[in-house]
Amino acid sequence: MTKHLALLACVAAALAACEHDRSITDPAAMAVEASRQAQRDDDSRGGSDGPRAVYTLTNQVGGNAVAVFKRAADGTLTAAGTIATGGAGTGAGLGSQGAIALSDDGRWLFAVNAGSNEVSALRVGPSGLTLTSRTASGGTLPISLTVRGNVLYVLNAGGTGNITGFTVGEDGRLRAIAGSTRSLSGSAVGPAQVAFSPDGRSLIVTEKNTNLIDVYSVGRNGIASGPASVASAGATPFGFAFGPRGDVFVSEASGSASSYDLGRRGGLRVVSGVVLTHQGAPCWAVVTEDGRFGYTGNGAGSVSAFAIAANGAISLVDADGGTAVIGSAVNDIALSHNSRYLYVLQTSGAQAIHAFRIQADGHLAALGAIAGLPAGTRGLAAF
């Protein structure tokens, strides 16, 4: 009964209130360069490739837009306006993580238009965002995307569902990679997220309805093959994030989190199975850049912190799992580029983004919230 109620809470939170082109660059090779760039501390050096900002999607039926919030050096946010994506949203929940994503260097922002079956690319510049292209997603109801180097994959949840790959041109335009579309494990699987592994050699997709995690191998030409599907350790796998050593931290909407090791050949091995959060509907997940901490955004209105051991094993930082209490429905979370700050999207009541500083022991210090977002807002990304 408890698991069933938690699952219902997650569904309510996530679904109602949880061209110019260049040759394809090997995603694995690009991951090496991305790792080097990630070592830069944007606060101590006074800047980085991309402006310090937090982004979310208004997801409105009458016209989707990216809402931009400038991030100060102390992690606090200031509203900086919106820019239209040129497509349409759904006005309601997407049931996903990764509806909006930044390139490795923070210079490009990509967003799903779930209501018009498109992906928008926006250039990130010192003066703000500029829409550069809008491209058909290769399916219906795009809900999640991931980018590594100049290869982007989108997860389409409509119909039978699929993942489809694109190259990202120097001008930000997307072009479909011939032969890259791959099915999921079946139809009506309830997919939640797609993401590249740190080395760029694998893609992972979580399936809520089947309790499966799909692993695709990615070739040097950017074309995915597979999937090889494995059973999730816990029920209703939803959001996930990678640690720097290739470990995978997965939130499970039934009320838990698990961790896995992703082998060099793309196989998943359970490290920690079903660690209860004691909080309702943990649906969204992030891992700090150093791999020491993972966080789940819980649909019931809280954040749970996990300590991550060197072998990928996870354990709660707080016994009750209530590291931060938002007070009403959480719908996504994101880390700043330097992993100093955690941002939490609240989609009921105030419709706000809450900011937290990550402390040395994994606890969270509240920095305040900024409200004013429209109902239906979904997705979160930060730099």
C-alpha positions as CSV (number, residue, x, y, z in Angstrom):
1,M,0.0,0.0,0.0
2,T,2.8,2.4,0.9
3,K,4.6,1.8,-2.4
4,H,1.3,2.2,-4.3
5,L,0.6,5.6,-2.6
6,A,4.1,6.8,-3.3
7,L,3.8,5.9,-7.0
8,L,0.5,7.8,-7.2
9,A,2.1,10.8,-5.6
10,C,4.9,10.8,-8.2
11,V,2.4,10.5,-11.1
12,A,0.4,13.4,-9.7
13,A,3.6,15.5,-9.2
14,A,5.3,14.6,-12.5
15,L,2.3,14.4,-14.9
16,A,-0.2,17.0,-13.4
17,A,1.4,19.5,-11.1
18,C,6.8,14.5,-11.7
19,E,20.9,22.9,-42.5
20,H,24.5,23.5,-41.7
21,D,26.2,20.4,-40.4
22,R,29.6,19.1,-39.6
23,S,31.0,15.5,-39.5
24,I,30.1,13.5,-36.4
25,T,32.7,13.7,-33.6
26,D,33.2,10.5,-31.6
27,P,31.1,11.1,-28.4
28,A,33.7,9.3,-26.3
29,A,36.5,11.5,-27.5
30,M,34.4,14.6,-26.9
31,A,33.8,13.3,-23.3
32,V,37.5,13.6,-22.6
33,E,37.5,17.3,-23.5
34,A,34.3,17.9,-21.6
35,S,35.9,16.4,-18.5
36,R,38.8,18.8,-18.8
37,Q,36.5,21.7,-19.1
38,A,34.5,20.6,-16.1
39,Q,37.6,21.1,-13.9
40,R,37.3,24.8,-14.2
41,D,35.8,26.5,-11.2
42,D,33.7,29.3,-12.6
43,D,33.4,31.2,-9.3
44,S,37.1,31.3,-8.4
45,R,38.2,32.3,-11.9
46,G,35.4,34.9,-12.3
47,G,33.7,33.2,-15.2
48,S,33.5,30.2,-17.6
49,D,32.4,29.4,-21.1
50,G,28.7,29.9,-20.3
51,P,27.1,32.6,-18.2
52,R,26.1,31.5,-14.7
53,A,22.4,30.8,-15.0
54,V,19.4,28.5,-14.3
55,Y,16.9,27.6,-17.0
56,T,13.4,26.1,-17.0
57,L,10.7,25.6,-19.6
58,T,7.3,27.3,-19.3
59,N,5.8,24.5,-21.3
60,Q,2.8,26.5,-22.4
61,V,0.4,25.2,-25.1
62,G,0.1,28.6,-26.7
63,G,3.9,28.9,-27.0
64,N,6.8,27.3,-25.1
65,A,9.6,29.5,-23.7
66,V,12.8,29.2,-21.7
67,A,12.7,31.2,-18.4
68,V,16.2,32.4,-17.5
69,F,17.5,33.2,-14.0
70,K,20.9,34.8,-13.5
71,R,23.0,33.0,-10.9
72,A,25.1,35.2,-8.6
73,A,28.4,34.0,-7.2
74,D,26.6,33.2,-3.9
75,G,24.1,30.9,-5.7
76,T,21.1,33.2,-5.4
77,L,18.9,33.8,-8.5
78,T,17.5,36.9,-10.3
79,A,14.8,36.6,-13.0
80,A,16.2,37.6,-16.4
81,G,13.2,37.2,-18.7
82,T,12.1,34.5,-21.1
83,I,12.7,33.6,-24.8
84,A,10.4,31.7,-27.0
85,T,11.5,28.3,-28.3
86,G,9.3,28.6,-31.4
87,G,7.4,25.5,-30.5
88,A,4.5,24.4,-28.2
89,G,4.5,22.8,-24.8
90,T,1.8,20.6,-23.2
91,G,0.7,22.8,-20.3
92,A,1.0,19.9,-18.0
93,G,3.4,17.3,-16.7
94,L,6.0,15.5,-18.8
95,G,6.8,12.7,-16.4
96,S,10.5,13.0,-17.2
97,Q,13.9,14.4,-16.3
98,G,16.1,16.2,-18.9
99,A,13.5,18.2,-20.8
100,I,16.1,20.9,-21.1
101,A,19.9,20.5,-21.3
102,L,23.1,22.4,-21.8
103,S,26.1,21.5,-23.9
104,D,29.3,20.5,-22.2
105,D,30.7,24.0,-22.4
106,G,27.4,25.8,-21.6
107,R,27.3,27.6,-24.9
108,W,24.2,25.9,-26.2
109,L,20.8,25.1,-24.6
110,F,18.5,22.5,-26.0
111,A,14.8,22.2,-25.1
112,V,12.0,19.9,-26.0
113,N,8.7,21.2,-27.4
114,A,6.5,18.3,-26.3
115,G,3.3,19.8,-27.7
116,S,4.7,20.3,-31.3
117,N,7.1,17.3,-31.4
118,E,10.3,19.4,-31.9
119,V,13.6,20.2,-30.3
120,S,14.8,23.8,-30.1
121,A,18.5,24.9,-30.0
122,L,19.4,28.2,-28.4
123,R,22.8,30.0,-28.4
124,V,23.9,31.1,-24.9
125,G,25.7,34.4,-25.1
126,P,26.7,37.2,-22.7
127,S,23.5,39.1,-23.4
128,G,21.2,36.1,-23.2
129,L,19.7,33.4,-25.3
130,T,19.2,33.4,-29.1
131,L,17.0,30.8,-30.8
132,T,18.9,29.3,-33.7
133,S,16.9,26.3,-34.9
134,R,13.8,24.2,-34.3
135,T,13.8,20.6,-35.6
136,A,11.4,17.7,-35.6
137,S,12.2,15.3,-32.8
138,G,12.0,12.1,-34.8
139,G,8.9,10.9,-33.0
140,T,6.0,12.3,-30.9
141,L,6.0,13.8,-27.4
142,P,9.7,14.5,-26.9
143,I,10.3,14.6,-23.1
144,S,14.0,14.2,-22.5
145,L,17.3,14.9,-24.3
146,T,21.0,14.6,-23.8
147,V,24.1,16.0,-25.6
148,R,27.7,15.0,-25.7
149,G,30.1,16.8,-28.0
150,N,28.2,17.4,-31.3
151,V,25.8,14.5,-30.8
152,L,22.4,14.9,-29.3
153,Y,19.8,12.2,-28.6
154,V,16.1,12.9,-27.8
155,L,13.7,10.5,-26.1
156,N,10.2,10.5,-27.7
157,A,7.5,9.1,-25.4
158,G,4.5,9.2,-27.7
159,G,3.3,6.2,-29.8
160,T,5.6,3.2,-29.4
161,G,8.4,5.6,-28.3
162,N,12.0,5.8,-29.5
163,I,15.3,7.6,-29.2
164,T,16.7,9.5,-32.2
165,G,20.1,11.0,-32.7
166,F,21.2,14.3,-34.2
167,T,24.4,16.1,-35.0
168,V,24.8,19.7,-33.7
169,G,26.2,22.0,-36.3
170,E,28.6,24.9,-35.5
171,D,25.6,27.2,-35.8
172,G,23.5,25.1,-33.4
173,R,21.3,23.5,-36.1
174,L,20.3,19.9,-35.6
175,R,20.3,17.3,-38.3
176,A,19.0,13.8,-37.8
177,I,21.6,11.0,-38.0
178,A,20.5,8.5,-40.5
179,G,19.8,5.1,-39.0
180,S,20.0,6.4,-35.4
181,T,16.4,5.9,-34.4
182,R,16.0,3.0,-31.9
183,S,13.0,1.6,-30.2
184,L,12.5,1.1,-26.5
185,S,12.0,-2.3,-24.9
186,G,8.4,-2.3,-26.1
187,S,5.3,0.0,-26.4
188,A,3.7,2.0,-23.6
189,V,6.8,1.6,-21.4
190,G,6.5,5.0,-19.8
191,P,10.0,6.3,-20.5
192,A,11.4,9.0,-18.2
193,Q,15.0,10.0,-19.2
194,V,17.7,9.5,-21.7
195,A,21.4,10.4,-20.9
196,F,24.9,9.7,-22.2
197,S,27.4,8.0,-20.0
198,P,30.4,10.1,-19.0
199,D,32.6,8.4,-21.6
200,G,30.0,8.9,-24.3
201,R,30.0,5.2,-25.3
202,S,26.5,4.4,-23.8
203,L,23.0,5.8,-23.6
204,I,20.7,4.9,-20.8
205,V,16.9,5.1,-20.7
206,T,14.6,4.5,-17.7
207,E,11.2,2.9,-18.2
208,K,8.6,3.5,-15.4
209,N,5.9,1.1,-16.5
210,T,8.2,-1.9,-17.1
211,N,10.7,-1.4,-14.3
212,L,13.5,-1.7,-16.9
213,I,16.7,0.2,-17.6
214,D,17.7,0.2,-21.2
215,V,21.4,0.4,-22.2
216,Y,22.4,1.4,-25.8
217,S,25.9,1.3,-27.2
218,V,27.0,4.3,-29.1
219,G,29.5,3.9,-32.0
220,R,32.1,6.4,-33.3
221,N,29.6,7.5,-35.9
222,G,27.1,8.5,-33.2
223,I,24.7,5.7,-34.0
224,A,23.2,3.8,-31.0
225,S,22.6,0.1,-31.1
226,G,20.5,-2.0,-28.7
227,P,18.9,-1.8,-26.3
228,A,20.0,-4.3,-23.7
229,S,17.4,-4.1,-21.0
230,V,18.0,-5.0,-17.4
231,A,15.6,-5.1,-14.4
232,S,15.7,-2.2,-12.1
233,A,16.6,-2.9,-8.5
234,G,13.6,-0.9,-7.3
235,A,10.1,-0.3,-8.8
236,T,9.5,2.6,-11.2
237,P,13.0,3.8,-12.2
238,F,12.7,7.5,-13.1
239,G,15.5,10.0,-13.0
240,F,19.2,9.2,-12.9
241,A,22.7,10.7,-12.9
242,F,26.2,9.5,-13.5
243,G,29.1,9.7,-11.1
244,P,32.6,10.5,-12.5
245,R,33.7,6.8,-12.2
246,G,30.8,5.5,-14.3
247,D,28.5,4.6,-11.4
248,V,24.8,5.4,-12.0
249,F,22.5,6.8,-9.3
250,V,18.8,6.1,-10.0
251,S,15.7,7.5,-8.3
252,E,12.7,5.1,-8.0
253,A,9.3,6.7,-7.8
254,S,8.1,3.9,-5.5
255,G,10.1,5.4,-2.7
256,S,13.8,4.5,-3.0
257,A,17.1,5.0,-4.9
258,S,19.6,2.5,-6.2
259,S,23.1,2.5,-7.7
260,Y,24.8,0.6,-10.4
261,D,28.2,0.2,-12.0
262,L,28.3,0.7,-15.8
263,G,31.0,-1.6,-17.1
264,R,33.2,-0.7,-20.1
265,R,31.2,-3.0,-22.2
266,G,27.9,-1.3,-21.2
267,G,26.6,-3.8,-18.7
268,L,24.9,-2.7,-15.5
269,R,25.7,-4.3,-12.2
270,V,23.7,-3.4,-9.0
271,V,25.9,-1.9,-6.3
272,S,23.2,-0.7,-3.8
273,G,19.7,-1.9,-4.4
274,V,16.5,-0.2,-3.0
275,V,17.7,2.3,-0.4
276,L,14.5,3.8,1.0
277,T,14.3,7.6,1.0
278,H,11.3,7.6,3.5
279,Q,10.0,10.4,1.4
280,G,7.2,10.3,-1.2
281,A,7.9,9.8,-4.9
282,P,11.7,10.3,-5.4
283,C,11.6,11.0,-9.1
284,W,14.6,13.2,-10.1
285,A,18.3,12.6,-9.4
286,V,21.6,14.4,-9.6
287,V,25.2,13.6,-8.6
288,T,27.9,16.2,-7.7
289,E,30.9,16.6,-9.9
290,D,33.2,14.9,-7.4
291,G,30.8,12.0,-7.1
292,R,30.6,12.2,-3.3
293,F,26.9,13.0,-3.1
294,G,23.6,12.3,-4.9
295,Y,20.3,14.0,-4.4
296,T,16.7,12.9,-5.2
297,G,13.9,15.4,-5.8
298,N,10.9,13.9,-4.1
299,G,7.5,14.6,-5.6
300,A,5.9,14.9,-2.2
301,G,7.9,18.1,-1.5
302,S,11.4,17.3,-0.3
303,V,15.0,16.5,-1.2
304,S,17.0,13.5,0.0
305,A,20.8,13.5,0.2
306,F,22.9,10.4,-0.3
307,A,26.5,9.8,0.4
308,I,28.2,7.9,-2.4
309,A,31.2,5.7,-1.6
310,A,34.2,5.1,-3.9
311,N,32.6,1.8,-5.1
312,G,29.3,3.5,-5.9
313,A,27.4,2.3,-2.8
314,I,24.8,4.8,-1.5
315,S,23.5,5.7,2.0
316,L,21.2,8.4,3.3
317,V,22.9,11.5,4.8
318,D,19.8,12.0,7.0
319,A,18.1,8.9,8.5
320,D,14.6,10.2,7.7
321,G,15.6,11.3,4.1
322,G,14.3,14.8,4.7
323,T,17.5,16.8,3.9
324,A,15.5,19.7,2.7
325,V,11.7,20.2,2.9
326,I,10.2,22.4,0.2
327,G,6.6,22.1,1.5
328,S,4.8,21.2,-1.7
329,A,5.4,19.3,-5.0
330,V,8.9,19.1,-6.3
331,N,9.2,18.5,-10.0
332,D,12.9,18.6,-10.9
333,I,16.3,19.4,-9.6
334,A,19.6,20.6,-11.1
335,L,23.2,21.3,-10.0
336,S,25.2,24.3,-11.0
337,H,28.3,23.6,-13.2
338,N,30.6,23.7,-10.2
339,S,28.3,21.5,-8.0
340,R,28.3,24.1,-5.3
341,Y,24.6,24.9,-5.6
342,L,21.4,22.7,-6.0
343,Y,18.2,24.1,-7.5
344,V,14.8,22.6,-7.0
345,L,11.7,23.3,-9.1
346,Q,8.4,23.5,-7.2
347,T,5.3,23.2,-9.3
348,S,2.4,23.7,-7.0
349,G,1.5,26.7,-4.9
350,A,4.2,29.3,-5.5
351,Q,5.6,27.7,-8.8
352,A,9.1,28.6,-7.7
353,I,12.8,27.6,-8.0
354,H,14.5,27.1,-4.6
355,A,18.3,27.5,-4.2
356,F,20.6,25.7,-1.8
357,R,24.3,25.7,-1.1
358,I,25.8,22.2,-0.8
359,Q,27.8,21.9,2.4
360,A,30.9,19.8,2.9
361,D,28.9,17.0,4.6
362,G,26.2,16.9,1.9
363,H,23.6,18.9,3.8
364,L,21.8,21.8,2.2
365,A,21.7,25.5,3.3
366,A,18.7,27.3,1.9
367,L,19.4,30.5,-0.1
368,G,15.8,31.5,-0.8
369,A,13.3,30.9,-3.6
370,I,12.2,32.9,-6.6
371,A,8.6,32.6,-7.8
372,G,6.5,33.8,-10.7
373,L,6.6,30.8,-13.0
374,P,3.4,29.7,-14.9
375,A,1.6,26.5,-14.1
376,G,2.8,23.7,-16.2
377,T,6.5,24.7,-16.0
378,R,8.8,21.7,-16.3
379,G,12.5,20.9,-16.7
380,L,15.5,22.4,-15.1
381,A,19.1,23.0,-16.1
382,A,21.9,25.1,-14.5
383,F,25.4,26.3,-15.3
